[in-house]
Each structure stands twice: as C-alpha cells, then as structure tokens.
Amino acid sequence: MGALDPDWVGGQRARLLEQLAELEALRAAGADAAAAVELDQSKVGRLTRMDAMQQQAMSLATQRRRAAQIAAIRRALARIAANDYGLCLDCDEAIAPARLEFDPAAERCIACAEQADVG
C-alpha cells in the first residue's frame, strides 16, 4: 500500500481530536464519582454504603479505561505529527485503512494485534 492520502489522514486527525475532547470532558465529569466513599455509617446505611462503594469501583474502572483511550489517541496524534500514522508498531507494515476507519488510534495491523492478544 502506498502513502496514505493527506486529506484522509487530516480527517482521521480531526476524528481523534474530537474523541479526545469527548473523553477529557467525560473524565472531568466522572472525577466526582470516583471520589472516596464517606465512611460515616451514621449518615449512610450499610447497604447504601456498599452500593456507593460498588459504584465507586465501577467509576474507577471506567476512569482507567478512559485514561488508556486518551493515551492511545495521543500516541496516534503523535504518529500523525511524525508522519508514521498507519504503520504497525510491531512489523512496520501498513495498517489497513478500514481498520483505521474503525479505530483511528489502532497501533497494530490485524496480524500483529492477533498475536499480541494471544501472547
């Protein structure tokens, strides 16, 4: 496959920036939900406190996933800036444009991604 069309890469960059802005906004909005649960049992019943702790754990997991997505998007933007976008990190072969359309932050071609999942 030849070099990627600069206009197409520009569109991917715009998509990545939009996704980044959305994730950053969600991360800011979700920060309160991940805050420590109040331990004062006189204010909150045991079951309510357990629910709050479960919601806190789910919120923390969501925040970790968002942080990973944000990092992947930033790495993709850095690859665009370095003119390395669309090249697999493992084999240095081109990543299929259809894969990049599905996930603009994809770092590996299908073959290398499958090997990484197995290994």
Phi and psi restraints in degrees (range 20) as a CNS / XPLOR table:
assign (resid 1 and name C) (resid 2 and name N)
       (resid 2 and name CA) (resid 2 and name C) 1.0 -77.5 20.0 2
assign (resid 2 and name N) (resid 2 and name CA)
       (resid 2 and name C) (resid 3 and name N) 1.0 -170.6 20.0 2
assign (resid 2 and name C) (resid 3 and name N)
       (resid 3 and name CA) (resid 3 and name C) 1.0 -64.4 20.0 2
assign (resid 3 and name N) (resid 3 and name CA)
       (resid 3 and name C) (resid 4 and name N) 1.0 148.9 20.0 2
assign (resid 3 and name C) (resid 4 and name N)
       (resid 4 and name CA) (resid 4 and name C) 1.0 -72.5 20.0 2
assign (resid 4 and name N) (resid 4 and name CA)
       (resid 4 and name C) (resid 5 and name N) 1.0 146.0 20.0 2
assign (resid 4 and name C) (resid 5 and name N)
       (resid 5 and name CA) (resid 5 and name C) 1.0 -62.3 20.0 2
assign (resid 5 and name N) (resid 5 and name CA)
       (resid 5 and name C) (resid 6 and name N) 1.0 125.4 20.0 2
assign (resid 5 and name C) (resid 6 and name N)
       (resid 6 and name CA) (resid 6 and name C) 1.0 -58.0 20.0 2
assign (resid 6 and name N) (resid 6 and name CA)
       (resid 6 and name C) (resid 7 and name N) 1.0 -34.6 20.0 2
assign (resid 6 and name C) (resid 7 and name N)
       (resid 7 and name CA) (resid 7 and name C) 1.0 -66.6 20.0 2
assign (resid 7 and name N) (resid 7 and name CA)
       (resid 7 and name C) (resid 8 and name N) 1.0 -41.1 20.0 2
assign (resid 7 and name C) (resid 8 and name N)
       (resid 8 and name CA) (resid 8 and name C) 1.0 -64.0 20.0 2
assign (resid 8 and name N) (resid 8 and name CA)
       (resid 8 and name C) (resid 9 and name N) 1.0 -44.0 20.0 2
assign (resid 8 and name C) (resid 9 and name N)
       (resid 9 and name CA) (resid 9 and name C) 1.0 -62.3 20.0 2
assign (resid 9 and name N) (resid 9 and name CA)
       (resid 9 and name C) (resid 10 and name N) 1.0 -38.8 20.0 2
assign (resid 9 and name C) (resid 10 and name N)
       (resid 10 and name CA) (resid 10 and name C) 1.0 -61.5 20.0 2
assign (resid 10 and name N) (resid 10 and name CA)
       (resid 10 and name C) (resid 11 and name N) 1.0 -39.0 20.0 2
assign (resid 10 and name C) (resid 11 and name N)
       (resid 11 and name CA) (resid 11 and name C) 1.0 -65.3 20.0 2
assign (resid 11 and name N) (resid 11 and name CA)
       (resid 11 and name C) (resid 12 and name N) 1.0 -39.9 20.0 2
assign (resid 11 and name C) (resid 12 and name N)
       (resid 12 and name CA) (resid 12 and name C) 1.0 -63.9 20.0 2
assign (resid 12 and name N) (resid 12 and name CA)
       (resid 12 and name C) (resid 13 and name N) 1.0 -40.8 20.0 2
assign (resid 12 and name C) (resid 13 and name N)
       (resid 13 and name CA) (resid 13 and name C) 1.0 -60.5 20.0 2
assign (resid 13 and name N) (resid 13 and name CA)
       (resid 13 and name C) (resid 14 and name N) 1.0 -43.9 20.0 2
assign (resid 13 and name C) (resid 14 and name N)
       (resid 14 and name CA) (resid 14 and name C) 1.0 -62.0 20.0 2
assign (resid 14 and name N) (resid 14 and name CA)
       (resid 14 and name C) (resid 15 and name N) 1.0 -42.3 20.0 2
assign (resid 14 and name C) (resid 15 and name N)
       (resid 15 and name CA) (resid 15 and name C) 1.0 -61.0 20.0 2
assign (resid 15 and name N) (resid 15 and name CA)
       (resid 15 and name C) (resid 16 and name N) 1.0 -44.6 20.0 2
assign (resid 15 and name C) (resid 16 and name N)
       (resid 16 and name CA) (resid 16 and name C) 1.0 -62.8 20.0 2
assign (resid 16 and name N) (resid 16 and name CA)
       (resid 16 and name C) (resid 17 and name N) 1.0 -42.7 20.0 2
assign (resid 16 and name C) (resid 17 and name N)
       (resid 17 and name CA) (resid 17 and name C) 1.0 -64.2 20.0 2
assign (resid 17 and name N) (resid 17 and name CA)
       (resid 17 and name C) (resid 18 and name N) 1.0 -37.8 20.0 2
assign (resid 17 and name C) (resid 18 and name N)
       (resid 18 and name CA) (resid 18 and name C) 1.0 -65.7 20.0 2
assign (resid 18 and name N) (resid 18 and name CA)
       (resid 18 and name C) (resid 19 and name N) 1.0 -45.6 20.0 2
assign (resid 18 and name C) (resid 19 and name N)
       (resid 19 and name CA) (resid 19 and name C) 1.0 -61.6 20.0 2
assign (resid 19 and name N) (resid 19 and name CA)
       (resid 19 and name C) (resid 20 and name N) 1.0 -41.0 20.0 2
assign (resid 19 and name C) (resid 20 and name N)
       (resid 20 and name CA) (resid 20 and name C) 1.0 -61.5 20.0 2
assign (resid 20 and name N) (resid 20 and name CA)
       (resid 20 and name C) (resid 21 and name N) 1.0 -45.5 20.0 2
assign (resid 20 and name C) (resid 21 and name N)
       (resid 21 and name CA) (resid 21 and name C) 1.0 -61.8 20.0 2
assign (resid 21 and name N) (resid 21 and name CA)
       (resid 21 and name C) (resid 22 and name N) 1.0 -42.4 20.0 2
assign (resid 21 and name C) (resid 22 and name N)
       (resid 22 and name CA) (resid 22 and name C) 1.0 -63.3 20.0 2
assign (resid 22 and name N) (resid 22 and name CA)
       (resid 22 and name C) (resid 23 and name N) 1.0 -45.4 20.0 2
assign (resid 22 and name C) (resid 23 and name N)
       (resid 23 and name CA) (resid 23 and name C) 1.0 -65.8 20.0 2
assign (resid 23 and name N) (resid 23 and name CA)
       (resid 23 and name C) (resid 24 and name N) 1.0 -39.2 20.0 2
assign (resid 23 and name C) (resid 24 and name N)
       (resid 24 and name CA) (resid 24 and name C) 1.0 -62.9 20.0 2
assign (resid 24 and name N) (resid 24 and name CA)
       (resid 24 and name C) (resid 25 and name N) 1.0 -41.6 20.0 2
assign (resid 24 and name C) (resid 25 and name N)
       (resid 25 and name CA) (resid 25 and name C) 1.0 -65.2 20.0 2
assign (resid 25 and name N) (resid 25 and name CA)
       (resid 25 and name C) (resid 26 and name N) 1.0 -42.8 20.0 2
assign (resid 25 and name C) (resid 26 and name N)
       (resid 26 and name CA) (resid 26 and name C) 1.0 -63.8 20.0 2
assign (resid 26 and name N) (resid 26 and name CA)
       (resid 26 and name C) (resid 27 and name N) 1.0 -39.1 20.0 2
assign (resid 26 and name C) (resid 27 and name N)
       (resid 27 and name CA) (resid 27 and name C) 1.0 -63.8 20.0 2
assign (resid 27 and name N) (resid 27 and name CA)
       (resid 27 and name C) (resid 28 and name N) 1.0 -42.1 20.0 2
assign (resid 27 and name C) (resid 28 and name N)
       (resid 28 and name CA) (resid 28 and name C) 1.0 -65.7 20.0 2
assign (resid 28 and name N) (resid 28 and name CA)
       (resid 28 and name C) (resid 29 and name N) 1.0 -41.3 20.0 2
assign (resid 28 and name C) (resid 29 and name N)
       (resid 29 and name CA) (resid 29 and name C) 1.0 -69.0 20.0 2
assign (resid 29 and name N) (resid 29 and name CA)
       (resid 29 and name C) (resid 30 and name N) 1.0 -31.9 20.0 2
assign (resid 29 and name C) (resid 30 and name N)
       (resid 30 and name CA) (resid 30 and name C) 1.0 -86.2 20.0 2
assign (resid 30 and name N) (resid 30 and name CA)
       (resid 30 and name C) (resid 31 and name N) 1.0 -3.7 20.0 2
assign (resid 30 and name C) (resid 31 and name N)
       (resid 31 and name CA) (resid 31 and name C) 1.0 -62.9 20.0 2
assign (resid 31 and name N) (resid 31 and name CA)
       (resid 31 and name C) (resid 32 and name N) 1.0 -36.9 20.0 2
assign (resid 31 and name C) (resid 32 and name N)
       (resid 32 and name CA) (resid 32 and name C) 1.0 -65.3 20.0 2
assign (resid 32 and name N) (resid 32 and name CA)
       (resid 32 and name C) (resid 33 and name N) 1.0 -36.8 20.0 2
assign (resid 32 and name C) (resid 33 and name N)
       (resid 33 and name CA) (resid 33 and name C) 1.0 -68.5 20.0 2
assign (resid 33 and name N) (resid 33 and name CA)
       (resid 33 and name C) (resid 34 and name N) 1.0 -23.2 20.0 2
assign (resid 33 and name C) (resid 34 and name N)
       (resid 34 and name CA) (resid 34 and name C) 1.0 -90.4 20.0 2
assign (resid 34 and name N) (resid 34 and name CA)
       (resid 34 and name C) (resid 35 and name N) 1.0 -1.0 20.0 2
assign (resid 34 and name C) (resid 35 and name N)
       (resid 35 and name CA) (resid 35 and name C) 1.0 -64.2 20.0 2
assign (resid 35 and name N) (resid 35 and name CA)
       (resid 35 and name C) (resid 36 and name N) 1.0 159.1 20.0 2
assign (resid 35 and name C) (resid 36 and name N)
       (resid 36 and name CA) (resid 36 and name C) 1.0 -60.1 20.0 2
assign (resid 36 and name N) (resid 36 and name CA)
       (resid 36 and name C) (resid 37 and name N) 1.0 143.5 20.0 2
assign (resid 36 and name C) (resid 37 and name N)
       (resid 37 and name CA) (resid 37 and name C) 1.0 -80.5 20.0 2
assign (resid 37 and name N) (resid 37 and name CA)
       (resid 37 and name C) (resid 38 and name N) 1.0 134.9 20.0 2
assign (resid 37 and name C) (resid 38 and name N)
       (resid 38 and name CA) (resid 38 and name C) 1.0 -62.4 20.0 2
assign (resid 38 and name N) (resid 38 and name CA)
       (resid 38 and name C) (resid 39 and name N) 1.0 128.6 20.0 2
assign (resid 38 and name C) (resid 39 and name N)
       (resid 39 and name CA) (resid 39 and name C) 1.0 -92.3 20.0 2
assign (resid 39 and name N) (resid 39 and name CA)
       (resid 39 and name C) (resid 40 and name N) 1.0 -1.6 20.0 2
assign (resid 39 and name C) (resid 40 and name N)
       (resid 40 and name CA) (resid 40 and name C) 1.0 -73.9 20.0 2
assign (resid 40 and name N) (resid 40 and name CA)
       (resid 40 and name C) (resid 41 and name N) 1.0 102.8 20.0 2
assign (resid 40 and name C) (resid 41 and name N)
       (resid 41 and name CA) (resid 41 and name C) 1.0 -69.6 20.0 2
assign (resid 41 and name N) (resid 41 and name CA)
       (resid 41 and name C) (resid 42 and name N) 1.0 -17.1 20.0 2
assign (resid 41 and name C) (resid 42 and name N)
       (resid 42 and name CA) (resid 42 and name C) 1.0 -72.2 20.0 2
assign (resid 42 and name N) (resid 42 and name CA)
       (resid 42 and name C) (resid 43 and name N) 1.0 -22.0 20.0 2
assign (resid 42 and name C) (resid 43 and name N)
       (resid 43 and name CA) (resid 43 and name C) 1.0 -93.0 20.0 2
assign (resid 43 and name N) (resid 43 and name CA)
       (resid 43 and name C) (resid 44 and name N) 1.0 -30.0 20.0 2
assign (resid 43 and name C) (resid 44 and name N)
       (resid 44 and name CA) (resid 44 and name C) 1.0 -132.9 20.0 2
assign (resid 44 and name N) (resid 44 and name CA)
       (resid 44 and name C) (resid 45 and name N) 1.0 132.3 20.0 2
assign (resid 44 and name C) (resid 45 and name N)
       (resid 45 and name CA) (resid 45 and name C) 1.0 -67.5 20.0 2
assign (resid 45 and name N) (resid 45 and name CA)
       (resid 45 and name C) (resid 46 and name N) 1.0 163.4 20.0 2
assign (resid 45 and name C) (resid 46 and name N)
       (resid 46 and name CA) (resid 46 and name C) 1.0 -60.0 20.0 2
assign (resid 46 and name N) (resid 46 and name CA)
       (resid 46 and name C) (resid 47 and name N) 1.0 -47.1 20.0 2
assign (resid 46 and name C) (resid 47 and name N)
       (resid 47 and name CA) (resid 47 and name C) 1.0 -67.3 20.0 2
assign (resid 47 and name N) (resid 47 and name CA)
       (resid 47 and name C) (resid 48 and name N) 1.0 -40.4 20.0 2
assign (resid 47 and name C) (resid 48 and name N)
       (resid 48 and name CA) (resid 48 and name C) 1.0 -62.5 20.0 2
assign (resid 48 and name N) (resid 48 and name CA)
       (resid 48 and name C) (resid 49 and name N) 1.0 -40.1 20.0 2
assign (resid 48 and name C) (resid 49 and name N)
       (resid 49 and name CA) (resid 49 and name C) 1.0 -65.5 20.0 2
assign (resid 49 and name N) (resid 49 and name CA)
       (resid 49 and name C) (resid 50 and name N) 1.0 -40.3 20.0 2
assign (resid 49 and name C) (resid 50 and name N)
       (resid 50 and name CA) (resid 50 and name C) 1.0 -63.9 20.0 2
assign (resid 50 and name N) (resid 50 and name CA)
       (resid 50 and name C) (resid 51 and name N) 1.0 -40.2 20.0 2
assign (resid 50 and name C) (resid 51 and name N)
       (resid 51 and name CA) (resid 51 and name C) 1.0 -62.0 20.0 2
assign (resid 51 and name N) (resid 51 and name CA)
       (resid 51 and name C) (resid 52 and name N) 1.0 -43.0 20.0 2
assign (resid 51 and name C) (resid 52 and name N)
       (resid 52 and name CA) (resid 52 and name C) 1.0 -63.6 20.0 2
assign (resid 52 and name N) (resid 52 and name CA)
       (resid 52 and name C) (resid 53 and name N) 1.0 -39.2 20.0 2
assign (resid 52 and name C) (resid 53 and name N)
       (resid 53 and name CA) (resid 53 and name C) 1.0 -66.8 20.0 2
assign (resid 53 and name N) (resid 53 and name CA)
       (resid 53 and name C) (resid 54 and name N) 1.0 -38.9 20.0 2
assign (resid 53 and name C) (resid 54 and name N)
       (resid 54 and name CA) (resid 54 and name C) 1.0 -65.7 20.0 2
assign (resid 54 and name N) (resid 54 and name CA)
       (resid 54 and name C) (resid 55 and name N) 1.0 -43.3 20.0 2
assign (resid 54 and name C) (resid 55 and name N)
       (resid 55 and name CA) (resid 55 and name C) 1.0 -63.0 20.0 2
assign (resid 55 and name N) (resid 55 and name CA)
       (resid 55 and name C) (resid 56 and name N) 1.0 -37.7 20.0 2
assign (resid 55 and name C) (resid 56 and name N)
       (resid 56 and name CA) (resid 56 and name C) 1.0 -63.8 20.0 2
assign (resid 56 and name N) (resid 56 and name CA)
       (resid 56 and name C) (resid 57 and name N) 1.0 -44.1 20.0 2
assign (resid 56 and name C) (resid 57 and name N)
       (resid 57 and name CA) (resid 57 and name C) 1.0 -62.8 20.0 2
assign (resid 57 and name N) (resid 57 and name CA)
       (resid 57 and name C) (resid 58 and name N) 1.0 -41.8 20.0 2
assign (resid 57 and name C) (resid 58 and name N)
       (resid 58 and name CA) (resid 58 and name C) 1.0 -65.2 20.0 2
assign (resid 58 and name N) (resid 58 and name CA)
       (resid 58 and name C) (resid 59 and name N) 1.0 -38.8 20.0 2
assign (resid 58 and name C) (resid 59 and name N)
       (resid 59 and name CA) (resid 59 and name C) 1.0 -65.7 20.0 2
assign (resid 59 and name N) (resid 59 and name CA)
       (resid 59 and name C) (resid 60 and name N) 1.0 -40.8 20.0 2
assign (resid 59 and name C) (resid 60 and name N)
       (resid 60 and name CA) (resid 60 and name C) 1.0 -63.3 20.0 2
assign (resid 60 and name N) (resid 60 and name CA)
       (resid 60 and name C) (resid 61 and name N) 1.0 -40.7 20.0 2
assign (resid 60 and name C) (resid 61 and name N)
       (resid 61 and name CA) (resid 61 and name C) 1.0 -64.2 20.0 2
assign (resid 61 and name N) (resid 61 and name CA)
       (resid 61 and name C) (resid 62 and name N) 1.0 -41.2 20.0 2
assign (resid 61 and name C) (resid 62 and name N)
       (resid 62 and name CA) (resid 62 and name C) 1.0 -63.1 20.0 2
assign (resid 62 and name N) (resid 62 and name CA)
       (resid 62 and name C) (resid 63 and name N) 1.0 -42.4 20.0 2
assign (resid 62 and name C) (resid 63 and name N)
       (resid 63 and name CA) (resid 63 and name C) 1.0 -62.8 20.0 2
assign (resid 63 and name N) (resid 63 and name CA)
       (resid 63 and name C) (resid 64 and name N) 1.0 -38.5 20.0 2
assign (resid 63 and name C) (resid 64 and name N)
       (resid 64 and name CA) (resid 64 and name C) 1.0 -64.8 20.0 2
assign (resid 64 and name N) (resid 64 and name CA)
       (resid 64 and name C) (resid 65 and name N) 1.0 -42.5 20.0 2
assign (resid 64 and name C) (resid 65 and name N)
       (resid 65 and name CA) (resid 65 and name C) 1.0 -63.2 20.0 2
assign (resid 65 and name N) (resid 65 and name CA)
       (resid 65 and name C) (resid 66 and name N) 1.0 -42.7 20.0 2
assign (resid 65 and name C) (resid 66 and name N)
       (resid 66 and name CA) (resid 66 and name C) 1.0 -62.1 20.0 2
assign (resid 66 and name N) (resid 66 and name CA)
       (resid 66 and name C) (resid 67 and name N) 1.0 -42.2 20.0 2
assign (resid 66 and name C) (resid 67 and name N)
       (resid 67 and name CA) (resid 67 and name C) 1.0 -61.8 20.0 2
assign (resid 67 and name N) (resid 67 and name CA)
       (resid 67 and name C) (resid 68 and name N) 1.0 -39.7 20.0 2
assign (resid 67 and name C) (resid 68 and name N)
       (resid 68 and name CA) (resid 68 and name C) 1.0 -66.1 20.0 2
assign (resid 68 and name N) (resid 68 and name CA)
       (resid 68 and name C) (resid 69 and name N) 1.0 -40.8 20.0 2
assign (resid 68 and name C) (resid 69 and name N)
       (resid 69 and name CA) (resid 69 and name C) 1.0 -64.8 20.0 2
assign (resid 69 and name N) (resid 69 and name CA)
       (resid 69 and name C) (resid 70 and name N) 1.0 -42.2 20.0 2
assign (resid 69 and name C) (resid 70 and name N)
       (resid 70 and name CA) (resid 70 and name C) 1.0 -61.8 20.0 2
assign (resid 70 and name N) (resid 70 and name CA)
       (resid 70 and name C) (resid 71 and name N) 1.0 -43.9 20.0 2
assign (resid 70 and name C) (resid 71 and name N)
       (resid 71 and name CA) (resid 71 and name C) 1.0 -62.7 20.0 2
assign (resid 71 and name N) (resid 71 and name CA)
       (resid 71 and name C) (resid 72 and name N) 1.0 -41.6 20.0 2
assign (resid 71 and name C) (resid 72 and name N)
       (resid 72 and name CA) (resid 72 and name C) 1.0 -64.1 20.0 2
assign (resid 72 and name N) (resid 72 and name CA)
       (resid 72 and name C) (resid 73 and name N) 1.0 -40.5 20.0 2
assign (resid 72 and name C) (resid 73 and name N)
       (resid 73 and name CA) (resid 73 and name C) 1.0 -65.8 20.0 2
assign (resid 73 and name N) (resid 73 and name CA)
       (resid 73 and name C) (resid 74 and name N) 1.0 -42.4 20.0 2
assign (resid 73 and name C) (resid 74 and name N)
       (resid 74 and name CA) (resid 74 and name C) 1.0 -63.7 20.0 2
assign (resid 74 and name N) (resid 74 and name CA)
       (resid 74 and name C) (resid 75 and name N) 1.0 -37.3 20.0 2
assign (resid 74 and name C) (resid 75 and name N)
       (resid 75 and name CA) (resid 75 and name C) 1.0 -65.8 20.0 2
assign (resid 75 and name N) (resid 75 and name CA)
       (resid 75 and name C) (resid 76 and name N) 1.0 -39.3 20.0 2
assign (resid 75 and name C) (resid 76 and name N)
       (resid 76 and name CA) (resid 76 and name C) 1.0 -63.9 20.0 2
assign (resid 76 and name N) (resid 76 and name CA)
       (resid 76 and name C) (resid 77 and name N) 1.0 -42.4 20.0 2
assign (resid 76 and name C) (resid 77 and name N)
       (resid 77 and name CA) (resid 77 and name C) 1.0 -63.2 20.0 2
assign (resid 77 and name N) (resid 77 and name CA)
       (resid 77 and name C) (resid 78 and name N) 1.0 -37.6 20.0 2
assign (resid 77 and name C) (resid 78 and name N)
       (resid 78 and name CA) (resid 78 and name C) 1.0 -65.7 20.0 2
assign (resid 78 and name N) (resid 78 and name CA)
       (resid 78 and name C) (resid 79 and name N) 1.0 -37.9 20.0 2
assign (resid 78 and name C) (resid 79 and name N)
       (resid 79 and name CA) (resid 79 and name C) 1.0 -66.7 20.0 2
assign (resid 79 and name N) (resid 79 and name CA)
       (resid 79 and name C) (resid 80 and name N) 1.0 -36.6 20.0 2
assign (resid 79 and name C) (resid 80 and name N)
       (resid 80 and name CA) (resid 80 and name C) 1.0 -62.4 20.0 2
assign (resid 80 and name N) (resid 80 and name CA)
       (resid 80 and name C) (resid 81 and name N) 1.0 -46.4 20.0 2
assign (resid 80 and name C) (resid 81 and name N)
       (resid 81 and name CA) (resid 81 and name C) 1.0 -62.5 20.0 2
assign (resid 81 and name N) (resid 81 and name CA)
       (resid 81 and name C) (resid 82 and name N) 1.0 -31.6 20.0 2
assign (resid 81 and name C) (resid 82 and name N)
       (resid 82 and name CA) (resid 82 and name C) 1.0 -91.4 20.0 2
assign (resid 82 and name N) (resid 82 and name CA)
       (resid 82 and name C) (resid 83 and name N) 1.0 5.8 20.0 2
assign (resid 82 and name C) (resid 83 and name N)
       (resid 83 and name CA) (resid 83 and name C) 1.0 59.4 20.0 2
assign (resid 83 and name N) (resid 83 and name CA)
       (resid 83 and name C) (resid 84 and name N) 1.0 31.6 20.0 2
assign (resid 83 and name C) (resid 84 and name N)
       (resid 84 and name CA) (resid 84 and name C) 1.0 -110.7 20.0 2
assign (resid 84 and name N) (resid 84 and name CA)
       (resid 84 and name C) (resid 85 and name N) 1.0 5.8 20.0 2
assign (resid 84 and name C) (resid 85 and name N)
       (resid 85 and name CA) (resid 85 and name C) 1.0 -64.8 20.0 2
assign (resid 85 and name N) (resid 85 and name CA)
       (resid 85 and name C) (resid 86 and name N) 1.0 135.2 20.0 2
assign (resid 85 and name C) (resid 86 and name N)
       (resid 86 and name CA) (resid 86 and name C) 1.0 93.4 20.0 2
assign (resid 86 and name N) (resid 86 and name CA)
       (resid 86 and name C) (resid 87 and name N) 1.0 1.6 20.0 2
assign (resid 86 and name C) (resid 87 and name N)
       (resid 87 and name CA) (resid 87 and name C) 1.0 -106.0 20.0 2
assign (resid 87 and name N) (resid 87 and name CA)
       (resid 87 and name C) (resid 88 and name N) 1.0 133.8 20.0 2
assign (resid 87 and name C) (resid 88 and name N)
       (resid 88 and name CA) (resid 88 and name C) 1.0 -64.0 20.0 2
assign (resid 88 and name N) (resid 88 and name CA)
       (resid 88 and name C) (resid 89 and name N) 1.0 135.3 20.0 2
assign (resid 88 and name C) (resid 89 and name N)
       (resid 89 and name CA) (resid 89 and name C) 1.0 -68.2 20.0 2
assign (resid 89 and name N) (resid 89 and name CA)
       (resid 89 and name C) (resid 90 and name N) 1.0 -26.5 20.0 2
assign (resid 89 and name C) (resid 90 and name N)
       (resid 90 and name CA) (resid 90 and name C) 1.0 -90.0 20.0 2
assign (resid 90 and name N) (resid 90 and name CA)
       (resid 90 and name C) (resid 91 and name N) 1.0 -50.0 20.0 2
assign (resid 90 and name C) (resid 91 and name N)
       (resid 91 and name CA) (resid 91 and name C) 1.0 -106.2 20.0 2
assign (resid 91 and name N) (resid 91 and name CA)
       (resid 91 and name C) (resid 92 and name N) 1.0 -7.2 20.0 2
assign (resid 91 and name C) (resid 92 and name N)
       (resid 92 and name CA) (resid 92 and name C) 1.0 65.1 20.0 2
assign (resid 92 and name N) (resid 92 and name CA)
       (resid 92 and name C) (resid 93 and name N) 1.0 15.7 20.0 2
assign (resid 92 and name C) (resid 93 and name N)
       (resid 93 and name CA) (resid 93 and name C) 1.0 -88.1 20.0 2
assign (resid 93 and name N) (resid 93 and name CA)
       (resid 93 and name C) (resid 94 and name N) 1.0 164.8 20.0 2
assign (resid 93 and name C) (resid 94 and name N)
       (resid 94 and name CA) (resid 94 and name C) 1.0 -69.2 20.0 2
assign (resid 94 and name N) (resid 94 and name CA)
       (resid 94 and name C) (resid 95 and name N) 1.0 139.3 20.0 2
assign (resid 94 and name C) (resid 95 and name N)
       (resid 95 and name CA) (resid 95 and name C) 1.0 -86.9 20.0 2
assign (resid 95 and name N) (resid 95 and name CA)
       (resid 95 and name C) (resid 96 and name N) 1.0 134.9 20.0 2
assign (resid 95 and name C) (resid 96 and name N)
       (resid 96 and name CA) (resid 96 and name C) 1.0 -57.3 20.0 2
assign (resid 96 and name N) (resid 96 and name CA)
       (resid 96 and name C) (resid 97 and name N) 1.0 133.1 20.0 2
assign (resid 96 and name C) (resid 97 and name N)
       (resid 97 and name CA) (resid 97 and name C) 1.0 -54.7 20.0 2
assign (resid 97 and name N) (resid 97 and name CA)
       (resid 97 and name C) (resid 98 and name N) 1.0 -34.8 20.0 2
assign (resid 97 and name C) (resid 98 and name N)
       (resid 98 and name CA) (resid 98 and name C) 1.0 -62.4 20.0 2
assign (resid 98 and name N) (resid 98 and name CA)
       (resid 98 and name C) (resid 99 and name N) 1.0 -36.4 20.0 2
assign (resid 98 and name C) (resid 99 and name N)
       (resid 99 and name CA) (resid 99 and name C) 1.0 -66.4 20.0 2
assign (resid 99 and name N) (resid 99 and name CA)
       (resid 99 and name C) (resid 100 and name N) 1.0 -41.5 20.0 2
assign (resid 99 and name C) (resid 100 and name N)
       (resid 100 and name CA) (resid 100 and name C) 1.0 -69.4 20.0 2
assign (resid 100 and name N) (resid 100 and name CA)
       (resid 100 and name C) (resid 101 and name N) 1.0 -30.6 20.0 2
assign (resid 100 and name C) (resid 101 and name N)
       (resid 101 and name CA) (resid 101 and name C) 1.0 -64.8 20.0 2
assign (resid 101 and name N) (resid 101 and name CA)
       (resid 101 and name C) (resid 102 and name N) 1.0 -41.9 20.0 2
assign (resid 101 and name C) (resid 102 and name N)
       (resid 102 and name CA) (resid 102 and name C) 1.0 -69.2 20.0 2
assign (resid 102 and name N) (resid 102 and name CA)
       (resid 102 and name C) (resid 103 and name N) 1.0 -45.0 20.0 2
assign (resid 102 and name C) (resid 103 and name N)
       (resid 103 and name CA) (resid 103 and name C) 1.0 -135.8 20.0 2
assign (resid 103 and name N) (resid 103 and name CA)
       (resid 103 and name C) (resid 104 and name N) 1.0 94.6 20.0 2
assign (resid 103 and name C) (resid 104 and name N)
       (resid 104 and name CA) (resid 104 and name C) 1.0 -61.4 20.0 2
assign (resid 104 and name N) (resid 104 and name CA)
       (resid 104 and name C) (resid 105 and name N) 1.0 -16.2 20.0 2
assign (resid 104 and name C) (resid 105 and name N)
       (resid 105 and name CA) (resid 105 and name C) 1.0 -97.0 20.0 2
assign (resid 105 and name N) (resid 105 and name CA)
       (resid 105 and name C) (resid 106 and name N) 1.0 8.3 20.0 2
assign (resid 105 and name C) (resid 106 and name N)
       (resid 106 and name CA) (resid 106 and name C) 1.0 -56.2 20.0 2
assign (resid 106 and name N) (resid 106 and name CA)
       (resid 106 and name C) (resid 107 and name N) 1.0 133.8 20.0 2
assign (resid 106 and name C) (resid 107 and name N)
       (resid 107 and name CA) (resid 107 and name C) 1.0 -106.5 20.0 2
assign (resid 107 and name N) (resid 107 and name CA)
       (resid 107 and name C) (resid 108 and name N) 1.0 -14.3 20.0 2
assign (resid 107 and name C) (resid 108 and name N)
       (resid 108 and name CA) (resid 108 and name C) 1.0 -132.0 20.0 2
assign (resid 108 and name N) (resid 108 and name CA)
       (resid 108 and name C) (resid 109 and name N) 1.0 151.3 20.0 2
assign (resid 108 and name C) (resid 109 and name N)
       (resid 109 and name CA) (resid 109 and name C) 1.0 -69.6 20.0 2
assign (resid 109 and name N) (resid 109 and name CA)
       (resid 109 and name C) (resid 110 and name N) 1.0 168.7 20.0 2
assign (resid 109 and name C) (resid 110 and name N)
       (resid 110 and name CA) (resid 110 and name C) 1.0 -57.6 20.0 2
assign (resid 110 and name N) (resid 110 and name CA)
       (resid 110 and name C) (resid 111 and name N) 1.0 -46.8 20.0 2
assign (resid 110 and name C) (resid 111 and name N)
       (resid 111 and name CA) (resid 111 and name C) 1.0 -60.7 20.0 2
assign (resid 111 and name N) (resid 111 and name CA)
       (resid 111 and name C) (resid 112 and name N) 1.0 -45.8 20.0 2
assign (resid 111 and name C) (resid 112 and name N)
       (resid 112 and name CA) (resid 112 and name C) 1.0 -71.0 20.0 2
assign (resid 112 and name N) (resid 112 and name CA)
       (resid 112 and name C) (resid 113 and name N) 1.0 -35.1 20.0 2
assign (resid 112 and name C) (resid 113 and name N)
       (resid 113 and name CA) (resid 113 and name C) 1.0 -64.5 20.0 2
assign (resid 113 and name N) (resid 113 and name CA)
       (resid 113 and name C) (resid 114 and name N) 1.0 -40.7 20.0 2
assign (resid 113 and name C) (resid 114 and name N)
       (resid 114 and name CA) (resid 114 and name C) 1.0 -64.9 20.0 2
assign (resid 114 and name N) (resid 114 and name CA)
       (resid 114 and name C) (resid 115 and name N) 1.0 -41.3 20.0 2
assign (resid 114 and name C) (resid 115 and name N)
       (resid 115 and name CA) (resid 115 and name C) 1.0 -63.9 20.0 2
assign (resid 115 and name N) (resid 115 and name CA)
       (resid 115 and name C) (resid 116 and name N) 1.0 -39.6 20.0 2
assign (resid 115 and name C) (resid 116 and name N)
       (resid 116 and name CA) (resid 116 and name C) 1.0 -65.6 20.0 2
assign (resid 116 and name N) (resid 116 and name CA)
       (resid 116 and name C) (resid 117 and name N) 1.0 -36.4 20.0 2
assign (resid 116 and name C) (resid 117 and name N)
       (resid 117 and name CA) (resid 117 and name C) 1.0 -69.2 20.0 2
assign (resid 117 and name N) (resid 117 and name CA)
       (resid 117 and name C) (resid 118 and name N) 1.0 -34.8 20.0 2
assign (resid 117 and name C) (resid 118 and name N)
       (resid 118 and name CA) (resid 118 and name C) 1.0 -75.8 20.0 2
assign (resid 118 and name N) (resid 118 and name CA)
       (resid 118 and name C) (resid 119 and name N) 1.0 -40.8 20.0 2
